[in-house]
Structure formats: C-alpha cells, structure tokens
Amino acid sequence: MKDNIKILCCCGAGICTSNYLKEEIEDRMKQEKIKNVKVVICRVTDLEEQVGSADLIATTVELKNPSDVPMVRALGIMLDDNAAKKALDEITAIVKGL
C-alpha cells in the first residue's frame, strides 16, 4: 500500500452528499486501521483539475472517468446498509491494493 493515499469524494455541488460520503469513508478507514488516507471533497466541475493528485475517486453521481484513476460509484452509501457496505468494501479493497 502507498504511504499516502488521496480519495476524491465527488458530487454535483461538492457539499452535502460528498461530505456524507467522506465521513463514511473516513469511518471505514478507521475501522480498518488504515491511517494513510486523506479524503477530499470536490464538485463534478472541479474533478478534472483535481484528479491528477488522486489515487481513487468515489462519486455519488454517474460520470465519465476523466483519467485512469480507479473510480467507485458510491451512491449506495446514501441508499441502504447493504449497498453502503458493498461500496465501502470496494473502496477499502482498492485502497488496500494501492
């Protein structure tokens, strides 16, 4: 695993759902005892300029990936516990594989 991992949480406005997603990812990283992850929120319109420094994109909206950075559609975190677990499991697996 890399020393420092940056996850971009992306939603339409970069405020509400991306902030909730950020908190959920940070909680999961604490549970997994992964300390080298920085989670940053951004708007869809800012994604292209920020993606260059990211290791993973977690998004609540459907969008075309502007790079070769892994991307997880994490809308499930907002829907129900099973969908949230699936999205967080996928994010965790990618982080552990970096």
Biopython code that builds the backbone (N, CA, C, O; Angstrom):
import numpy as np
from Bio.PDB.StructureBuilder import StructureBuilder

atoms = [
    (1, "MET", "N", (0.841, -1.175, 0.000)),
    (1, "MET", "CA", (0.000, 0.000, 0.000)),
    (1, "MET", "C", (0.892, 1.246, 0.000)),
    (1, "MET", "O", (1.936, 1.269, 0.652)),
    (2, "LYS", "N", (0.479, 2.262, -0.724)),
    (2, "LYS", "CA", (1.220, 3.519, -0.784)),
    (2, "LYS", "C", (1.280, 4.177, 0.585)),
    (2, "LYS", "O", (0.459, 3.893, 1.457)),
    (3, "ASP", "N", (2.265, 5.063, 0.767)),
    (3, "ASP", "CA", (2.393, 5.787, 2.032)),
    (3, "ASP", "C", (1.264, 6.782, 2.255)),
    (3, "ASP", "O", (0.741, 6.896, 3.363)),
    (4, "ASN", "N", (0.891, 7.499, 1.209)),
    (4, "ASN", "CA", (-0.170, 8.495, 1.299)),
    (4, "ASN", "C", (-1.155, 8.286, 0.165)),
    (4, "ASN", "O", (-0.777, 8.274, -1.006)),
    (5, "ILE", "N", (-2.418, 8.123, 0.521)),
    (5, "ILE", "CA", (-3.461, 7.862, -0.460)),
    (5, "ILE", "C", (-4.480, 8.986, -0.390)),
    (5, "ILE", "O", (-4.925, 9.369, 0.693)),
    (6, "LYS", "N", (-4.848, 9.515, -1.558)),
    (6, "LYS", "CA", (-5.840, 10.583, -1.614)),
    (6, "LYS", "C", (-7.080, 10.082, -2.340)),
    (6, "LYS", "O", (-7.009, 9.599, -3.470)),
    (7, "ILE", "N", (-8.221, 10.209, -1.661)),
    (7, "ILE", "CA", (-9.509, 9.845, -2.243)),
    (7, "ILE", "C", (-10.301, 11.120, -2.482)),
    (7, "ILE", "O", (-10.469, 11.931, -1.571)),
    (8, "LEU", "N", (-10.785, 11.299, -3.701)),
    (8, "LEU", "CA", (-11.672, 12.414, -4.016)),
    (8, "LEU", "C", (-13.108, 11.938, -3.897)),
    (8, "LEU", "O", (-13.493, 10.956, -4.533)),
    (9, "CYS", "N", (-13.903, 12.624, -3.090)),
    (9, "CYS", "CA", (-15.339, 12.365, -2.989)),
    (9, "CYS", "C", (-16.043, 13.425, -3.814)),
    (9, "CYS", "O", (-15.953, 14.617, -3.519)),
    (10, "CYS", "N", (-16.727, 12.997, -4.823)),
    (10, "CYS", "CA", (-17.273, 13.907, -5.814)),
    (10, "CYS", "C", (-18.793, 13.796, -5.891)),
    (10, "CYS", "O", (-19.348, 12.702, -5.994)),
    (11, "CYS", "N", (-19.457, 14.961, -5.840)),
    (11, "CYS", "CA", (-20.899, 15.005, -6.103)),
    (11, "CYS", "C", (-21.181, 16.267, -6.907)),
    (11, "CYS", "O", (-20.264, 17.027, -7.216)),
    (12, "GLY", "N", (-22.414, 16.484, -7.238)),
    (12, "GLY", "CA", (-22.762, 17.613, -8.095)),
    (12, "GLY", "C", (-22.302, 18.955, -7.559)),
    (12, "GLY", "O", (-21.666, 19.720, -8.285)),
    (13, "ALA", "N", (-22.608, 19.257, -6.308)),
    (13, "ALA", "CA", (-22.273, 20.564, -5.728)),
    (13, "ALA", "C", (-21.045, 20.525, -4.837)),
    (13, "ALA", "O", (-20.514, 21.578, -4.484)),
    (14, "GLY", "N", (-20.582, 19.348, -4.464)),
    (14, "GLY", "CA", (-19.420, 19.249, -3.593)),
    (14, "GLY", "C", (-19.704, 19.655, -2.168)),
    (14, "GLY", "O", (-18.809, 20.114, -1.458)),
    (15, "ILE", "N", (-20.958, 19.488, -1.737)),
    (15, "ILE", "CA", (-21.312, 19.923, -0.382)),
    (15, "ILE", "C", (-21.903, 18.774, 0.429)),
    (15, "ILE", "O", (-21.219, 18.198, 1.275)),
    (16, "CYS", "N", (-23.124, 18.447, 0.188)),
    (16, "CYS", "CA", (-23.870, 17.551, 1.078)),
    (16, "CYS", "C", (-23.507, 16.076, 0.918)),
    (16, "CYS", "O", (-22.956, 15.473, 1.839)),
    (17, "THR", "N", (-23.805, 15.499, -0.225)),
    (17, "THR", "CA", (-23.580, 14.054, -0.365)),
    (17, "THR", "C", (-22.106, 13.694, -0.365)),
    (17, "THR", "O", (-21.729, 12.642, 0.150)),
    (18, "SER", "N", (-21.266, 14.547, -0.933)),
    (18, "SER", "CA", (-19.835, 14.242, -0.911)),
    (18, "SER", "C", (-19.282, 14.333, 0.510)),
    (18, "SER", "O", (-18.375, 13.581, 0.867)),
    (19, "ASN", "N", (-19.812, 15.237, 1.318)),
    (19, "ASN", "CA", (-19.386, 15.342, 2.701)),
    (19, "ASN", "C", (-19.805, 14.104, 3.495)),
    (19, "ASN", "O", (-19.036, 13.589, 4.307)),
    (20, "TYR", "N", (-21.029, 13.633, 3.255)),
    (20, "TYR", "CA", (-21.505, 12.421, 3.917)),
    (20, "TYR", "C", (-20.650, 11.224, 3.491)),
    (20, "TYR", "O", (-20.256, 10.406, 4.322)),
    (21, "LEU", "N", (-20.376, 11.134, 2.216)),
    (21, "LEU", "CA", (-19.536, 10.062, 1.689)),
    (21, "LEU", "C", (-18.147, 10.122, 2.320)),
    (21, "LEU", "O", (-17.593, 9.091, 2.699)),
    (22, "LYS", "N", (-17.591, 11.311, 2.432)),
    (22, "LYS", "CA", (-16.280, 11.498, 3.057)),
    (22, "LYS", "C", (-16.276, 10.953, 4.484)),
    (22, "LYS", "O", (-15.356, 10.234, 4.875)),
    (23, "GLU", "N", (-17.295, 11.292, 5.255)),
    (23, "GLU", "CA", (-17.380, 10.826, 6.644)),
    (23, "GLU", "C", (-17.480, 9.305, 6.716)),
    (23, "GLU", "O", (-16.855, 8.677, 7.571)),
    (24, "GLU", "N", (-18.258, 8.722, 5.828)),
    (24, "GLU", "CA", (-18.415, 7.264, 5.816)),
    (24, "GLU", "C", (-17.099, 6.573, 5.462)),
    (24, "GLU", "O", (-16.742, 5.565, 6.071)),
    (25, "ILE", "N", (-16.388, 7.110, 4.490)),
    (25, "ILE", "CA", (-15.099, 6.530, 4.102)),
    (25, "ILE", "C", (-14.095, 6.675, 5.237)),
    (25, "ILE", "O", (-13.379, 5.724, 5.552)),
    (26, "GLU", "N", (-14.033, 7.849, 5.854)),
    (26, "GLU", "CA", (-13.106, 8.058, 6.971)),
    (26, "GLU", "C", (-13.410, 7.109, 8.129)),
    (26, "GLU", "O", (-12.494, 6.563, 8.744)),
    (27, "ASP", "N", (-14.694, 6.914, 8.426)),
    (27, "ASP", "CA", (-15.072, 5.967, 9.488)),
    (27, "ASP", "C", (-14.612, 4.555, 9.145)),
    (27, "ASP", "O", (-14.104, 3.834, 10.003)),
    (28, "ARG", "N", (-14.793, 4.166, 7.885)),
    (28, "ARG", "CA", (-14.400, 2.815, 7.468)),
    (28, "ARG", "C", (-12.882, 2.640, 7.528)),
    (28, "ARG", "O", (-12.389, 1.588, 7.933)),
    (29, "MET", "N", (-12.150, 3.670, 7.125)),
    (29, "MET", "CA", (-10.687, 3.587, 7.185)),
    (29, "MET", "C", (-10.224, 3.443, 8.638)),
    (29, "MET", "O", (-9.267, 2.716, 8.907)),
    (30, "LYS", "N", (-10.881, 4.116, 9.565)),
    (30, "LYS", "CA", (-10.550, 3.970, 10.995)),
    (30, "LYS", "C", (-10.834, 2.551, 11.464)),
    (30, "LYS", "O", (-10.032, 1.961, 12.187)),
    (31, "GLN", "N", (-11.972, 2.004, 11.055)),
    (31, "GLN", "CA", (-12.319, 0.626, 11.427)),
    (31, "GLN", "C", (-11.279, -0.359, 10.911)),
    (31, "GLN", "O", (-10.946, -1.335, 11.583)),
    (32, "GLU", "N", (-10.770, -0.095, 9.714)),
    (32, "GLU", "CA", (-9.784, -0.971, 9.083)),
    (32, "GLU", "C", (-8.361, -0.668, 9.554)),
    (32, "GLU", "O", (-7.410, -1.347, 9.167)),
    (33, "LYS", "N", (-8.228, 0.375, 10.404)),
    (33, "LYS", "CA", (-6.922, 0.813, 10.924)),
    (33, "LYS", "C", (-5.976, 1.254, 9.798)),
    (33, "LYS", "O", (-4.769, 1.021, 9.849)),
    (34, "ILE", "N", (-6.558, 1.892, 8.791)),
    (34, "ILE", "CA", (-5.793, 2.459, 7.684)),
    (34, "ILE", "C", (-5.665, 3.955, 7.960)),
    (34, "ILE", "O", (-6.658, 4.682, 7.953)),
    (35, "LYS", "N", (-4.444, 4.403, 8.200)),
    (35, "LYS", "CA", (-4.236, 5.777, 8.653)),
    (35, "LYS", "C", (-3.655, 6.707, 7.588)),
    (35, "LYS", "O", (-3.584, 7.917, 7.805)),
    (36, "ASN", "N", (-3.253, 6.182, 6.479)),
    (36, "ASN", "CA", (-2.552, 6.993, 5.486)),
    (36, "ASN", "C", (-3.459, 7.493, 4.365)),
    (36, "ASN", "O", (-2.995, 7.717, 3.247)),
    (37, "VAL", "N", (-4.750, 7.668, 4.657)),
    (37, "VAL", "CA", (-5.711, 8.091, 3.645)),
    (37, "VAL", "C", (-6.227, 9.491, 3.955)),
    (37, "VAL", "O", (-6.656, 9.782, 5.071)),
    (38, "LYS", "N", (-6.174, 10.339, 2.951)),
    (38, "LYS", "CA", (-6.755, 11.673, 3.043)),
    (38, "LYS", "C", (-7.957, 11.701, 2.115)),
    (38, "LYS", "O", (-7.849, 11.361, 0.936)),
    (39, "VAL", "N", (-9.108, 12.109, 2.651)),
    (39, "VAL", "CA", (-10.332, 12.161, 1.861)),
    (39, "VAL", "C", (-10.701, 13.624, 1.638)),
    (39, "VAL", "O", (-10.822, 14.399, 2.587)),
    (40, "VAL", "N", (-10.878, 13.988, 0.370)),
    (40, "VAL", "CA", (-11.136, 15.373, -0.018)),
    (40, "VAL", "C", (-12.431, 15.422, -0.819)),
    (40, "VAL", "O", (-12.679, 14.553, -1.655)),
    (41, "ILE", "N", (-13.258, 16.438, -0.567)),
    (41, "ILE", "CA", (-14.492, 16.585, -1.337)),
    (41, "ILE", "C", (-14.270, 17.537, -2.506)),
    (41, "ILE", "O", (-13.437, 18.441, -2.450)),
    (42, "CYS", "N", (-15.044, 17.306, -3.570)),
    (42, "CYS", "CA", (-14.978, 18.210, -4.719)),
    (42, "CYS", "C", (-16.281, 18.138, -5.508)),
    (42, "CYS", "O", (-17.078, 17.212, -5.354)),
    (43, "ARG", "N", (-16.469, 19.144, -6.354)),
    (43, "ARG", "CA", (-17.616, 19.171, -7.260)),
    (43, "ARG", "C", (-17.249, 18.460, -8.553)),
    (43, "ARG", "O", (-16.073, 18.342, -8.898)),
    (44, "VAL", "N", (-18.252, 17.997, -9.253)),
    (44, "VAL", "CA", (-18.030, 17.366, -10.551)),
    (44, "VAL", "C", (-17.261, 18.308, -11.470)),
    (44, "VAL", "O", (-16.372, 17.872, -12.202)),
    (45, "THR", "N", (-17.590, 19.574, -11.439)),
    (45, "THR", "CA", (-16.938, 20.540, -12.328)),
    (45, "THR", "C", (-15.459, 20.750, -11.997)),
    (45, "THR", "O", (-14.706, 21.244, -12.837)),
    (46, "ASP", "N", (-15.035, 20.381, -10.786)),
    (46, "ASP", "CA", (-13.636, 20.531, -10.383)),
    (46, "ASP", "C", (-12.833, 19.236, -10.516)),
    (46, "ASP", "O", (-11.626, 19.227, -10.276)),
    (47, "LEU", "N", (-13.484, 18.169, -10.887)),
    (47, "LEU", "CA", (-12.845, 16.857, -10.891)),
    (47, "LEU", "C", (-11.621, 16.804, -11.805)),
    (47, "LEU", "O", (-10.571, 16.310, -11.395)),
    (48, "GLU", "N", (-11.740, 17.299, -13.022)),
    (48, "GLU", "CA", (-10.622, 17.195, -13.965)),
    (48, "GLU", "C", (-9.347, 17.863, -13.459)),
    (48, "GLU", "O", (-8.248, 17.357, -13.687)),
    (49, "GLU", "N", (-9.486, 18.995, -12.775)),
    (49, "GLU", "CA", (-8.292, 19.680, -12.287)),
    (49, "GLU", "C", (-7.724, 19.044, -11.019)),
    (49, "GLU", "O", (-6.553, 19.254, -10.704)),
    (50, "GLN", "N", (-8.528, 18.273, -10.288)),
    (50, "GLN", "CA", (-8.052, 17.657, -9.047)),
    (50, "GLN", "C", (-7.668, 16.193, -9.190)),
    (50, "GLN", "O", (-6.980, 15.650, -8.325)),
    (51, "VAL", "N", (-8.098, 15.551, -10.259)),
    (51, "VAL", "CA", (-7.905, 14.109, -10.395)),
    (51, "VAL", "C", (-6.433, 13.716, -10.510)),
    (51, "VAL", "O", (-6.071, 12.589, -10.173)),
    (52, "GLY", "N", (-5.597, 14.609, -10.971)),
    (52, "GLY", "CA", (-4.184, 14.296, -11.144)),
    (52, "GLY", "C", (-3.473, 13.939, -9.853)),
    (52, "GLY", "O", (-2.480, 13.212, -9.871)),
    (53, "SER", "N", (-3.971, 14.443, -8.735)),
    (53, "SER", "CA", (-3.343, 14.160, -7.442)),
    (53, "SER", "C", (-4.081, 13.069, -6.662)),
    (53, "SER", "O", (-3.733, 12.784, -5.516)),
    (54, "ALA", "N", (-5.090, 12.463, -7.274)),
    (54, "ALA", "CA", (-5.919, 11.476, -6.576)),
    (54, "ALA", "C", (-5.481, 10.042, -6.887)),
    (54, "ALA", "O", (-4.942, 9.751, -7.955)),
    (55, "ASP", "N", (-5.732, 9.165, -5.922)),
    (55, "ASP", "CA", (-5.489, 7.733, -6.105)),
    (55, "ASP", "C", (-6.787, 6.972, -6.334)),
    (55, "ASP", "O", (-6.778, 5.849, -6.837)),
    (56, "LEU", "N", (-7.908, 7.596, -5.959)),
    (56, "LEU", "CA", (-9.220, 6.964, -6.072)),
    (56, "LEU", "C", (-10.276, 8.055, -6.125)),
    (56, "LEU", "O", (-10.166, 9.072, -5.441)),
    (57, "ILE", "N", (-11.300, 7.838, -6.942)),
    (57, "ILE", "CA", (-12.446, 8.740, -7.000)),
    (57, "ILE", "C", (-13.651, 7.964, -6.485)),
    (57, "ILE", "O", (-13.940, 6.866, -6.961)),
    (58, "ALA", "N", (-14.352, 8.540, -5.509)),
    (58, "ALA", "CA", (-15.612, 7.983, -5.033)),
    (58, "ALA", "C", (-16.680, 9.007, -5.374)),
    (58, "ALA", "O", (-16.602, 10.155, -4.935)),
    (59, "THR", "N", (-17.666, 8.608, -6.146)),
    (59, "THR", "CA", (-18.659, 9.570, -6.622)),
    (59, "THR", "C", (-20.076, 9.096, -6.343)),
    (59, "THR", "O", (-20.361, 7.899, -6.347)),
    (60, "THR", "N", (-20.958, 10.061, -6.100)),
    (60, "THR", "CA", (-22.366, 9.735, -5.887)),
    (60, "THR", "C", (-23.174, 9.981, -7.159)),
    (60, "THR", "O", (-24.370, 9.692, -7.203)),
    (61, "VAL", "N", (-22.528, 10.508, -8.182)),
    (61, "VAL", "CA", (-23.208, 10.769, -9.446)),
    (61, "VAL", "C", (-22.553, 9.948, -10.550)),
    (61, "VAL", "O", (-21.382, 9.580, -10.453)),
    (62, "GLU", "N", (-23.309, 9.669, -11.581)),
    (62, "GLU", "CA", (-22.733, 8.943, -12.712)),
    (62, "GLU", "C", (-21.969, 9.922, -13.574)),
    (62, "GLU", "O", (-22.495, 10.954, -13.993)),
    (63, "LEU", "N", (-20.721, 9.583, -13.832)),
    (63, "LEU", "CA", (-19.914, 10.443, -14.678)),
    (63, "LEU", "C", (-18.866, 9.629, -15.390)),
    (63, "LEU", "O", (-18.553, 8.503, -15.003)),
    (64, "LYS", "N", (-18.331, 10.217, -16.436)),
    (64, "LYS", "CA", (-17.286, 9.578, -17.207)),
    (64, "LYS", "C", (-15.964, 9.833, -16.499)),
    (64, "LYS", "O", (-15.655, 10.969, -16.140)),
    (65, "ASN", "N", (-15.200, 8.796, -16.303)),
    (65, "ASN", "CA", (-13.923, 8.927, -15.611)),
    (65, "ASN", "C", (-12.948, 9.698, -16.493)),
    (65, "ASN", "O", (-12.650, 9.270, -17.608)),
    (66, "PRO", "N", (-12.442, 10.846, -15.996)),
    (66, "PRO", "CA", (-11.544, 11.661, -16.815)),
    (66, "PRO", "C", (-10.099, 11.166, -16.842)),
    (66, "PRO", "O", (-9.239, 11.809, -17.443)),
    (67, "SER", "N", (-9.825, 10.035, -16.201)),
    (67, "SER", "CA", (-8.439, 9.565, -16.117)),
    (67, "SER", "C", (-8.412, 8.058, -15.920)),
    (67, "SER", "O", (-9.437, 7.386, -16.027)),
    (68, "ASP", "N", (-7.226, 7.537, -15.632)),
    (68, "ASP", "CA", (-7.101, 6.116, -15.349)),
    (68, "ASP", "C", (-7.130, 5.833, -13.841)),
    (68, "ASP", "O", (-6.847, 4.713, -13.416)),
    (69, "VAL", "N", (-7.468, 6.836, -13.038)),
    (69, "VAL", "CA", (-7.610, 6.663, -11.591)),
    (69, "VAL", "C", (-8.837, 5.801, -11.336)),
    (69, "VAL", "O", (-9.888, 6.042, -11.930)),
    (70, "PRO", "N", (-8.728, 4.794, -10.458)),
    (70, "PRO", "CA", (-9.899, 3.961, -10.159)),
    (70, "PRO", "C", (-11.059, 4.812, -9.649)),
    (70, "PRO", "O", (-10.861, 5.775, -8.908)),
    (71, "MET", "N", (-12.278, 4.441, -10.059)),
    (71, "MET", "CA", (-13.460, 5.190, -9.651)),
    (71, "MET", "C", (-14.535, 4.224, -9.152)),
    (71, "MET", "O", (-14.794, 3.189, -9.765)),
    (72, "VAL", "N", (-15.152, 4.584, -8.031)),
    (72, "VAL", "CA", (-16.230, 3.794, -7.448)),
    (72, "VAL", "C", (-17.480, 4.655, -7.426)),
    (72, "VAL", "O", (-17.473, 5.767, -6.897)),
    (73, "ARG", "N", (-18.548, 4.136, -8.000)),
    (73, "ARG", "CA", (-19.854, 4.806, -7.899)),
    (73, "ARG", "C", (-20.431, 4.415, -6.552)),
    (73, "ARG", "O", (-20.842, 3.271, -6.356)),
    (74, "ALA", "N", (-20.463, 5.358, -5.628)),
    (74, "ALA", "CA", (-20.795, 5.071, -4.234)),
    (74, "ALA", "C", (-22.137, 5.644, -3.804)),
    (74, "ALA", "O", (-22.331, 5.952, -2.628)),
    (75, "LEU", "N", (-23.052, 5.789, -4.734)),
    (75, "LEU", "CA", (-24.377, 6.286, -4.390)),
    (75, "LEU", "C", (-25.054, 5.372, -3.375)),
    (75, "LEU", "O", (-25.891, 5.823, -2.593)),
    (76, "GLY", "N", (-24.698, 4.096, -3.383)),
    (76, "GLY", "CA", (-25.281, 3.133, -2.451)),
    (76, "GLY", "C", (-25.133, 3.527, -1.000)),
    (76, "GLY", "O", (-25.939, 3.115, -0.166)),
    (77, "ILE", "N", (-24.129, 4.310, -0.680)),
    (77, "ILE", "CA", (-23.925, 4.752, 0.696)),
    (77, "ILE", "C", (-25.114, 5.575, 1.165)),
    (77, "ILE", "O", (-25.412, 5.618, 2.358)),
    (78, "MET", "N", (-25.786, 6.221, 0.240)),
    (78, "MET", "CA", (-26.945, 7.040, 0.586)),
    (78, "MET", "C", (-28.247, 6.238, 0.606)),
    (78, "MET", "O", (-29.269, 6.743, 1.069)),
    (79, "LEU", "N", (-28.228, 5.007, 0.116)),
    (79, "LEU", "CA", (-29.476, 4.281, -0.090)),
    (79, "LEU", "C", (-29.850, 3.325, 1.032)),
    (79, "LEU", "O", (-30.902, 3.474, 1.654)),
    (80, "ASP", "N", (-29.004, 2.356, 1.290)),
    (80, "ASP", "CA", (-29.317, 1.394, 2.346)),
    (80, "ASP", "C", (-28.038, 0.747, 2.846)),
    (80, "ASP", "O", (-26.974, 0.917, 2.250)),
    (81, "ASP", "N", (-28.142, 0.006, 3.939)),
    (81, "ASP", "CA", (-26.965, -0.574, 4.583)),
    (81, "ASP", "C", (-26.226, -1.569, 3.687)),
    (81, "ASP", "O", (-24.995, -1.570, 3.657)),
    (82, "ASN", "N", (-26.954, -2.409, 2.960)),
    (82, "ASN", "CA", (-26.296, -3.395, 2.094)),
    (82, "ASN", "C", (-25.535, -2.727, 0.956)),
    (82, "ASN", "O", (-24.408, -3.112, 0.644)),
    (83, "ALA", "N", (-26.151, -1.732, 0.342)),
    (83, "ALA", "CA", (-25.491, -1.009, -0.744)),
    (83, "ALA", "C", (-24.304, -0.213, -0.210)),
    (83, "ALA", "O", (-23.272, -0.113, -0.873)),
    (84, "ALA", "N", (-24.448, 0.351, 0.981)),
    (84, "ALA", "CA", (-23.340, 1.097, 1.599)),
    (84, "ALA", "C", (-22.169, 0.174, 1.879)),
    (84, "ALA", "O", (-21.021, 0.524, 1.607)),
    (85, "LYS", "N", (-22.452, -1.003, 2.421)),
    (85, "LYS", "CA", (-21.390, -1.967, 2.717)),
    (85, "LYS", "C", (-20.664, -2.372, 1.439)),
    (85, "LYS", "O", (-19.437, -2.467, 1.419)),
    (86, "LYS", "N", (-21.419, -2.608, 0.383)),
    (86, "LYS", "CA", (-20.817, -3.014, -0.890)),
    (86, "LYS", "C", (-19.875, -1.918, -1.414)),
    (86, "LYS", "O", (-18.750, -2.212, -1.820)),
    (87, "ALA", "N", (-20.329, -0.662, -1.406)),
    (87, "ALA", "CA", (-19.498, 0.440, -1.895)),
    (87, "ALA", "C", (-18.261, 0.625, -1.023)),
    (87, "ALA", "O", (-17.159, 0.811, -1.539)),
    (88, "LEU", "N", (-18.439, 0.576, 0.296)),
    (88, "LEU", "CA", (-17.296, 0.753, 1.200)),
    (88, "LEU", "C", (-16.328, -0.423, 1.116)),
    (88, "LEU", "O", (-15.119, -0.236, 1.246)),
    (89, "ASP", "N", (-16.842, -1.624, 0.901)),
    (89, "ASP", "CA", (-15.963, -2.784, 0.700)),
    (89, "ASP", "C", (-15.113, -2.601, -0.554)),
    (89, "ASP", "O", (-13.921, -2.911, -0.551)),
    (90, "GLU", "N", (-15.724, -2.098, -1.624)),
    (90, "GLU", "CA", (-14.991, -1.882, -2.877)),
    (90, "GLU", "C", (-13.925, -0.799, -2.691)),
    (90, "GLU", "O", (-12.793, -0.956, -3.149)),
    (91, "ILE", "N", (-14.282, 0.284, -2.028)),
    (91, "ILE", "CA", (-13.318, 1.359, -1.765)),
    (91, "ILE", "C", (-12.163, 0.838, -0.926)),
    (91, "ILE", "O", (-11.002, 1.115, -1.228)),
    (92, "THR", "N", (-12.470, 0.086, 0.124)),
    (92, "THR", "CA", (-11.445, -0.463, 1.001)),
    (92, "THR", "C", (-10.517, -1.400, 0.247)),
    (92, "THR", "O", (-9.302, -1.346, 0.438)),
    (93, "ALA", "N", (-11.059, -2.252, -0.598)),
    (93, "ALA", "CA", (-10.240, -3.183, -1.378)),
    (93, "ALA", "C", (-9.288, -2.434, -2.301)),
    (93, "ALA", "O", (-8.124, -2.814, -2.433)),
    (94, "ILE", "N", (-9.769, -1.377, -2.936)),
    (94, "ILE", "CA", (-8.905, -0.601, -3.828)),
    (94, "ILE", "C", (-7.796, 0.066, -3.018)),
    (94, "ILE", "O", (-6.634, 0.043, -3.425)),
    (95, "VAL", "N", (-8.142, 0.656, -1.884)),
    (95, "VAL", "CA", (-7.143, 1.326, -1.046)),
    (95, "VAL", "C", (-6.069, 0.336, -0.597)),
    (95, "VAL", "O", (-4.879, 0.649, -0.638)),
    (96, "LYS", "N", (-6.481, -0.847, -0.173)),
    (96, "LYS", "CA", (-5.512, -1.849, 0.277)),
    (96, "LYS", "C", (-4.634, -2.340, -0.864)),
    (96, "LYS", "O", (-3.514, -2.797, -0.636)),
    (97, "GLY", "N", (-5.135, -2.249, -2.090)),
    (97, "GLY", "CA", (-4.368, -2.688, -3.245)),
    (97, "GLY", "C", (-3.423, -1.645, -3.820)),
    (97, "GLY", "O", (-2.627, -1.944, -4.711)),
    (98, "LEU", "N", (-3.510, -0.446, -3.320)),
    (98, "LEU", "CA", (-2.651, 0.636, -3.850)),
    (98, "LEU", "C", (-1.243, 0.540, -3.286)),
    (98, "LEU", "O", (-0.388, 1.361, -3.617)),
]
sb = StructureBuilder()
sb.init_structure("model")
sb.init_model(0)
sb.init_chain("A")
sb.init_seg("    ")
for serial, (resi, resn, name, xyz) in enumerate(atoms, 1):
    if name == "N":
        sb.init_residue(resn, " ", resi, " ")
    sb.init_atom(name, np.array(xyz, "f"), 0.0, 1.0, " ", f" {name:<3s}", serial, name[0])
structure = sb.get_structure()
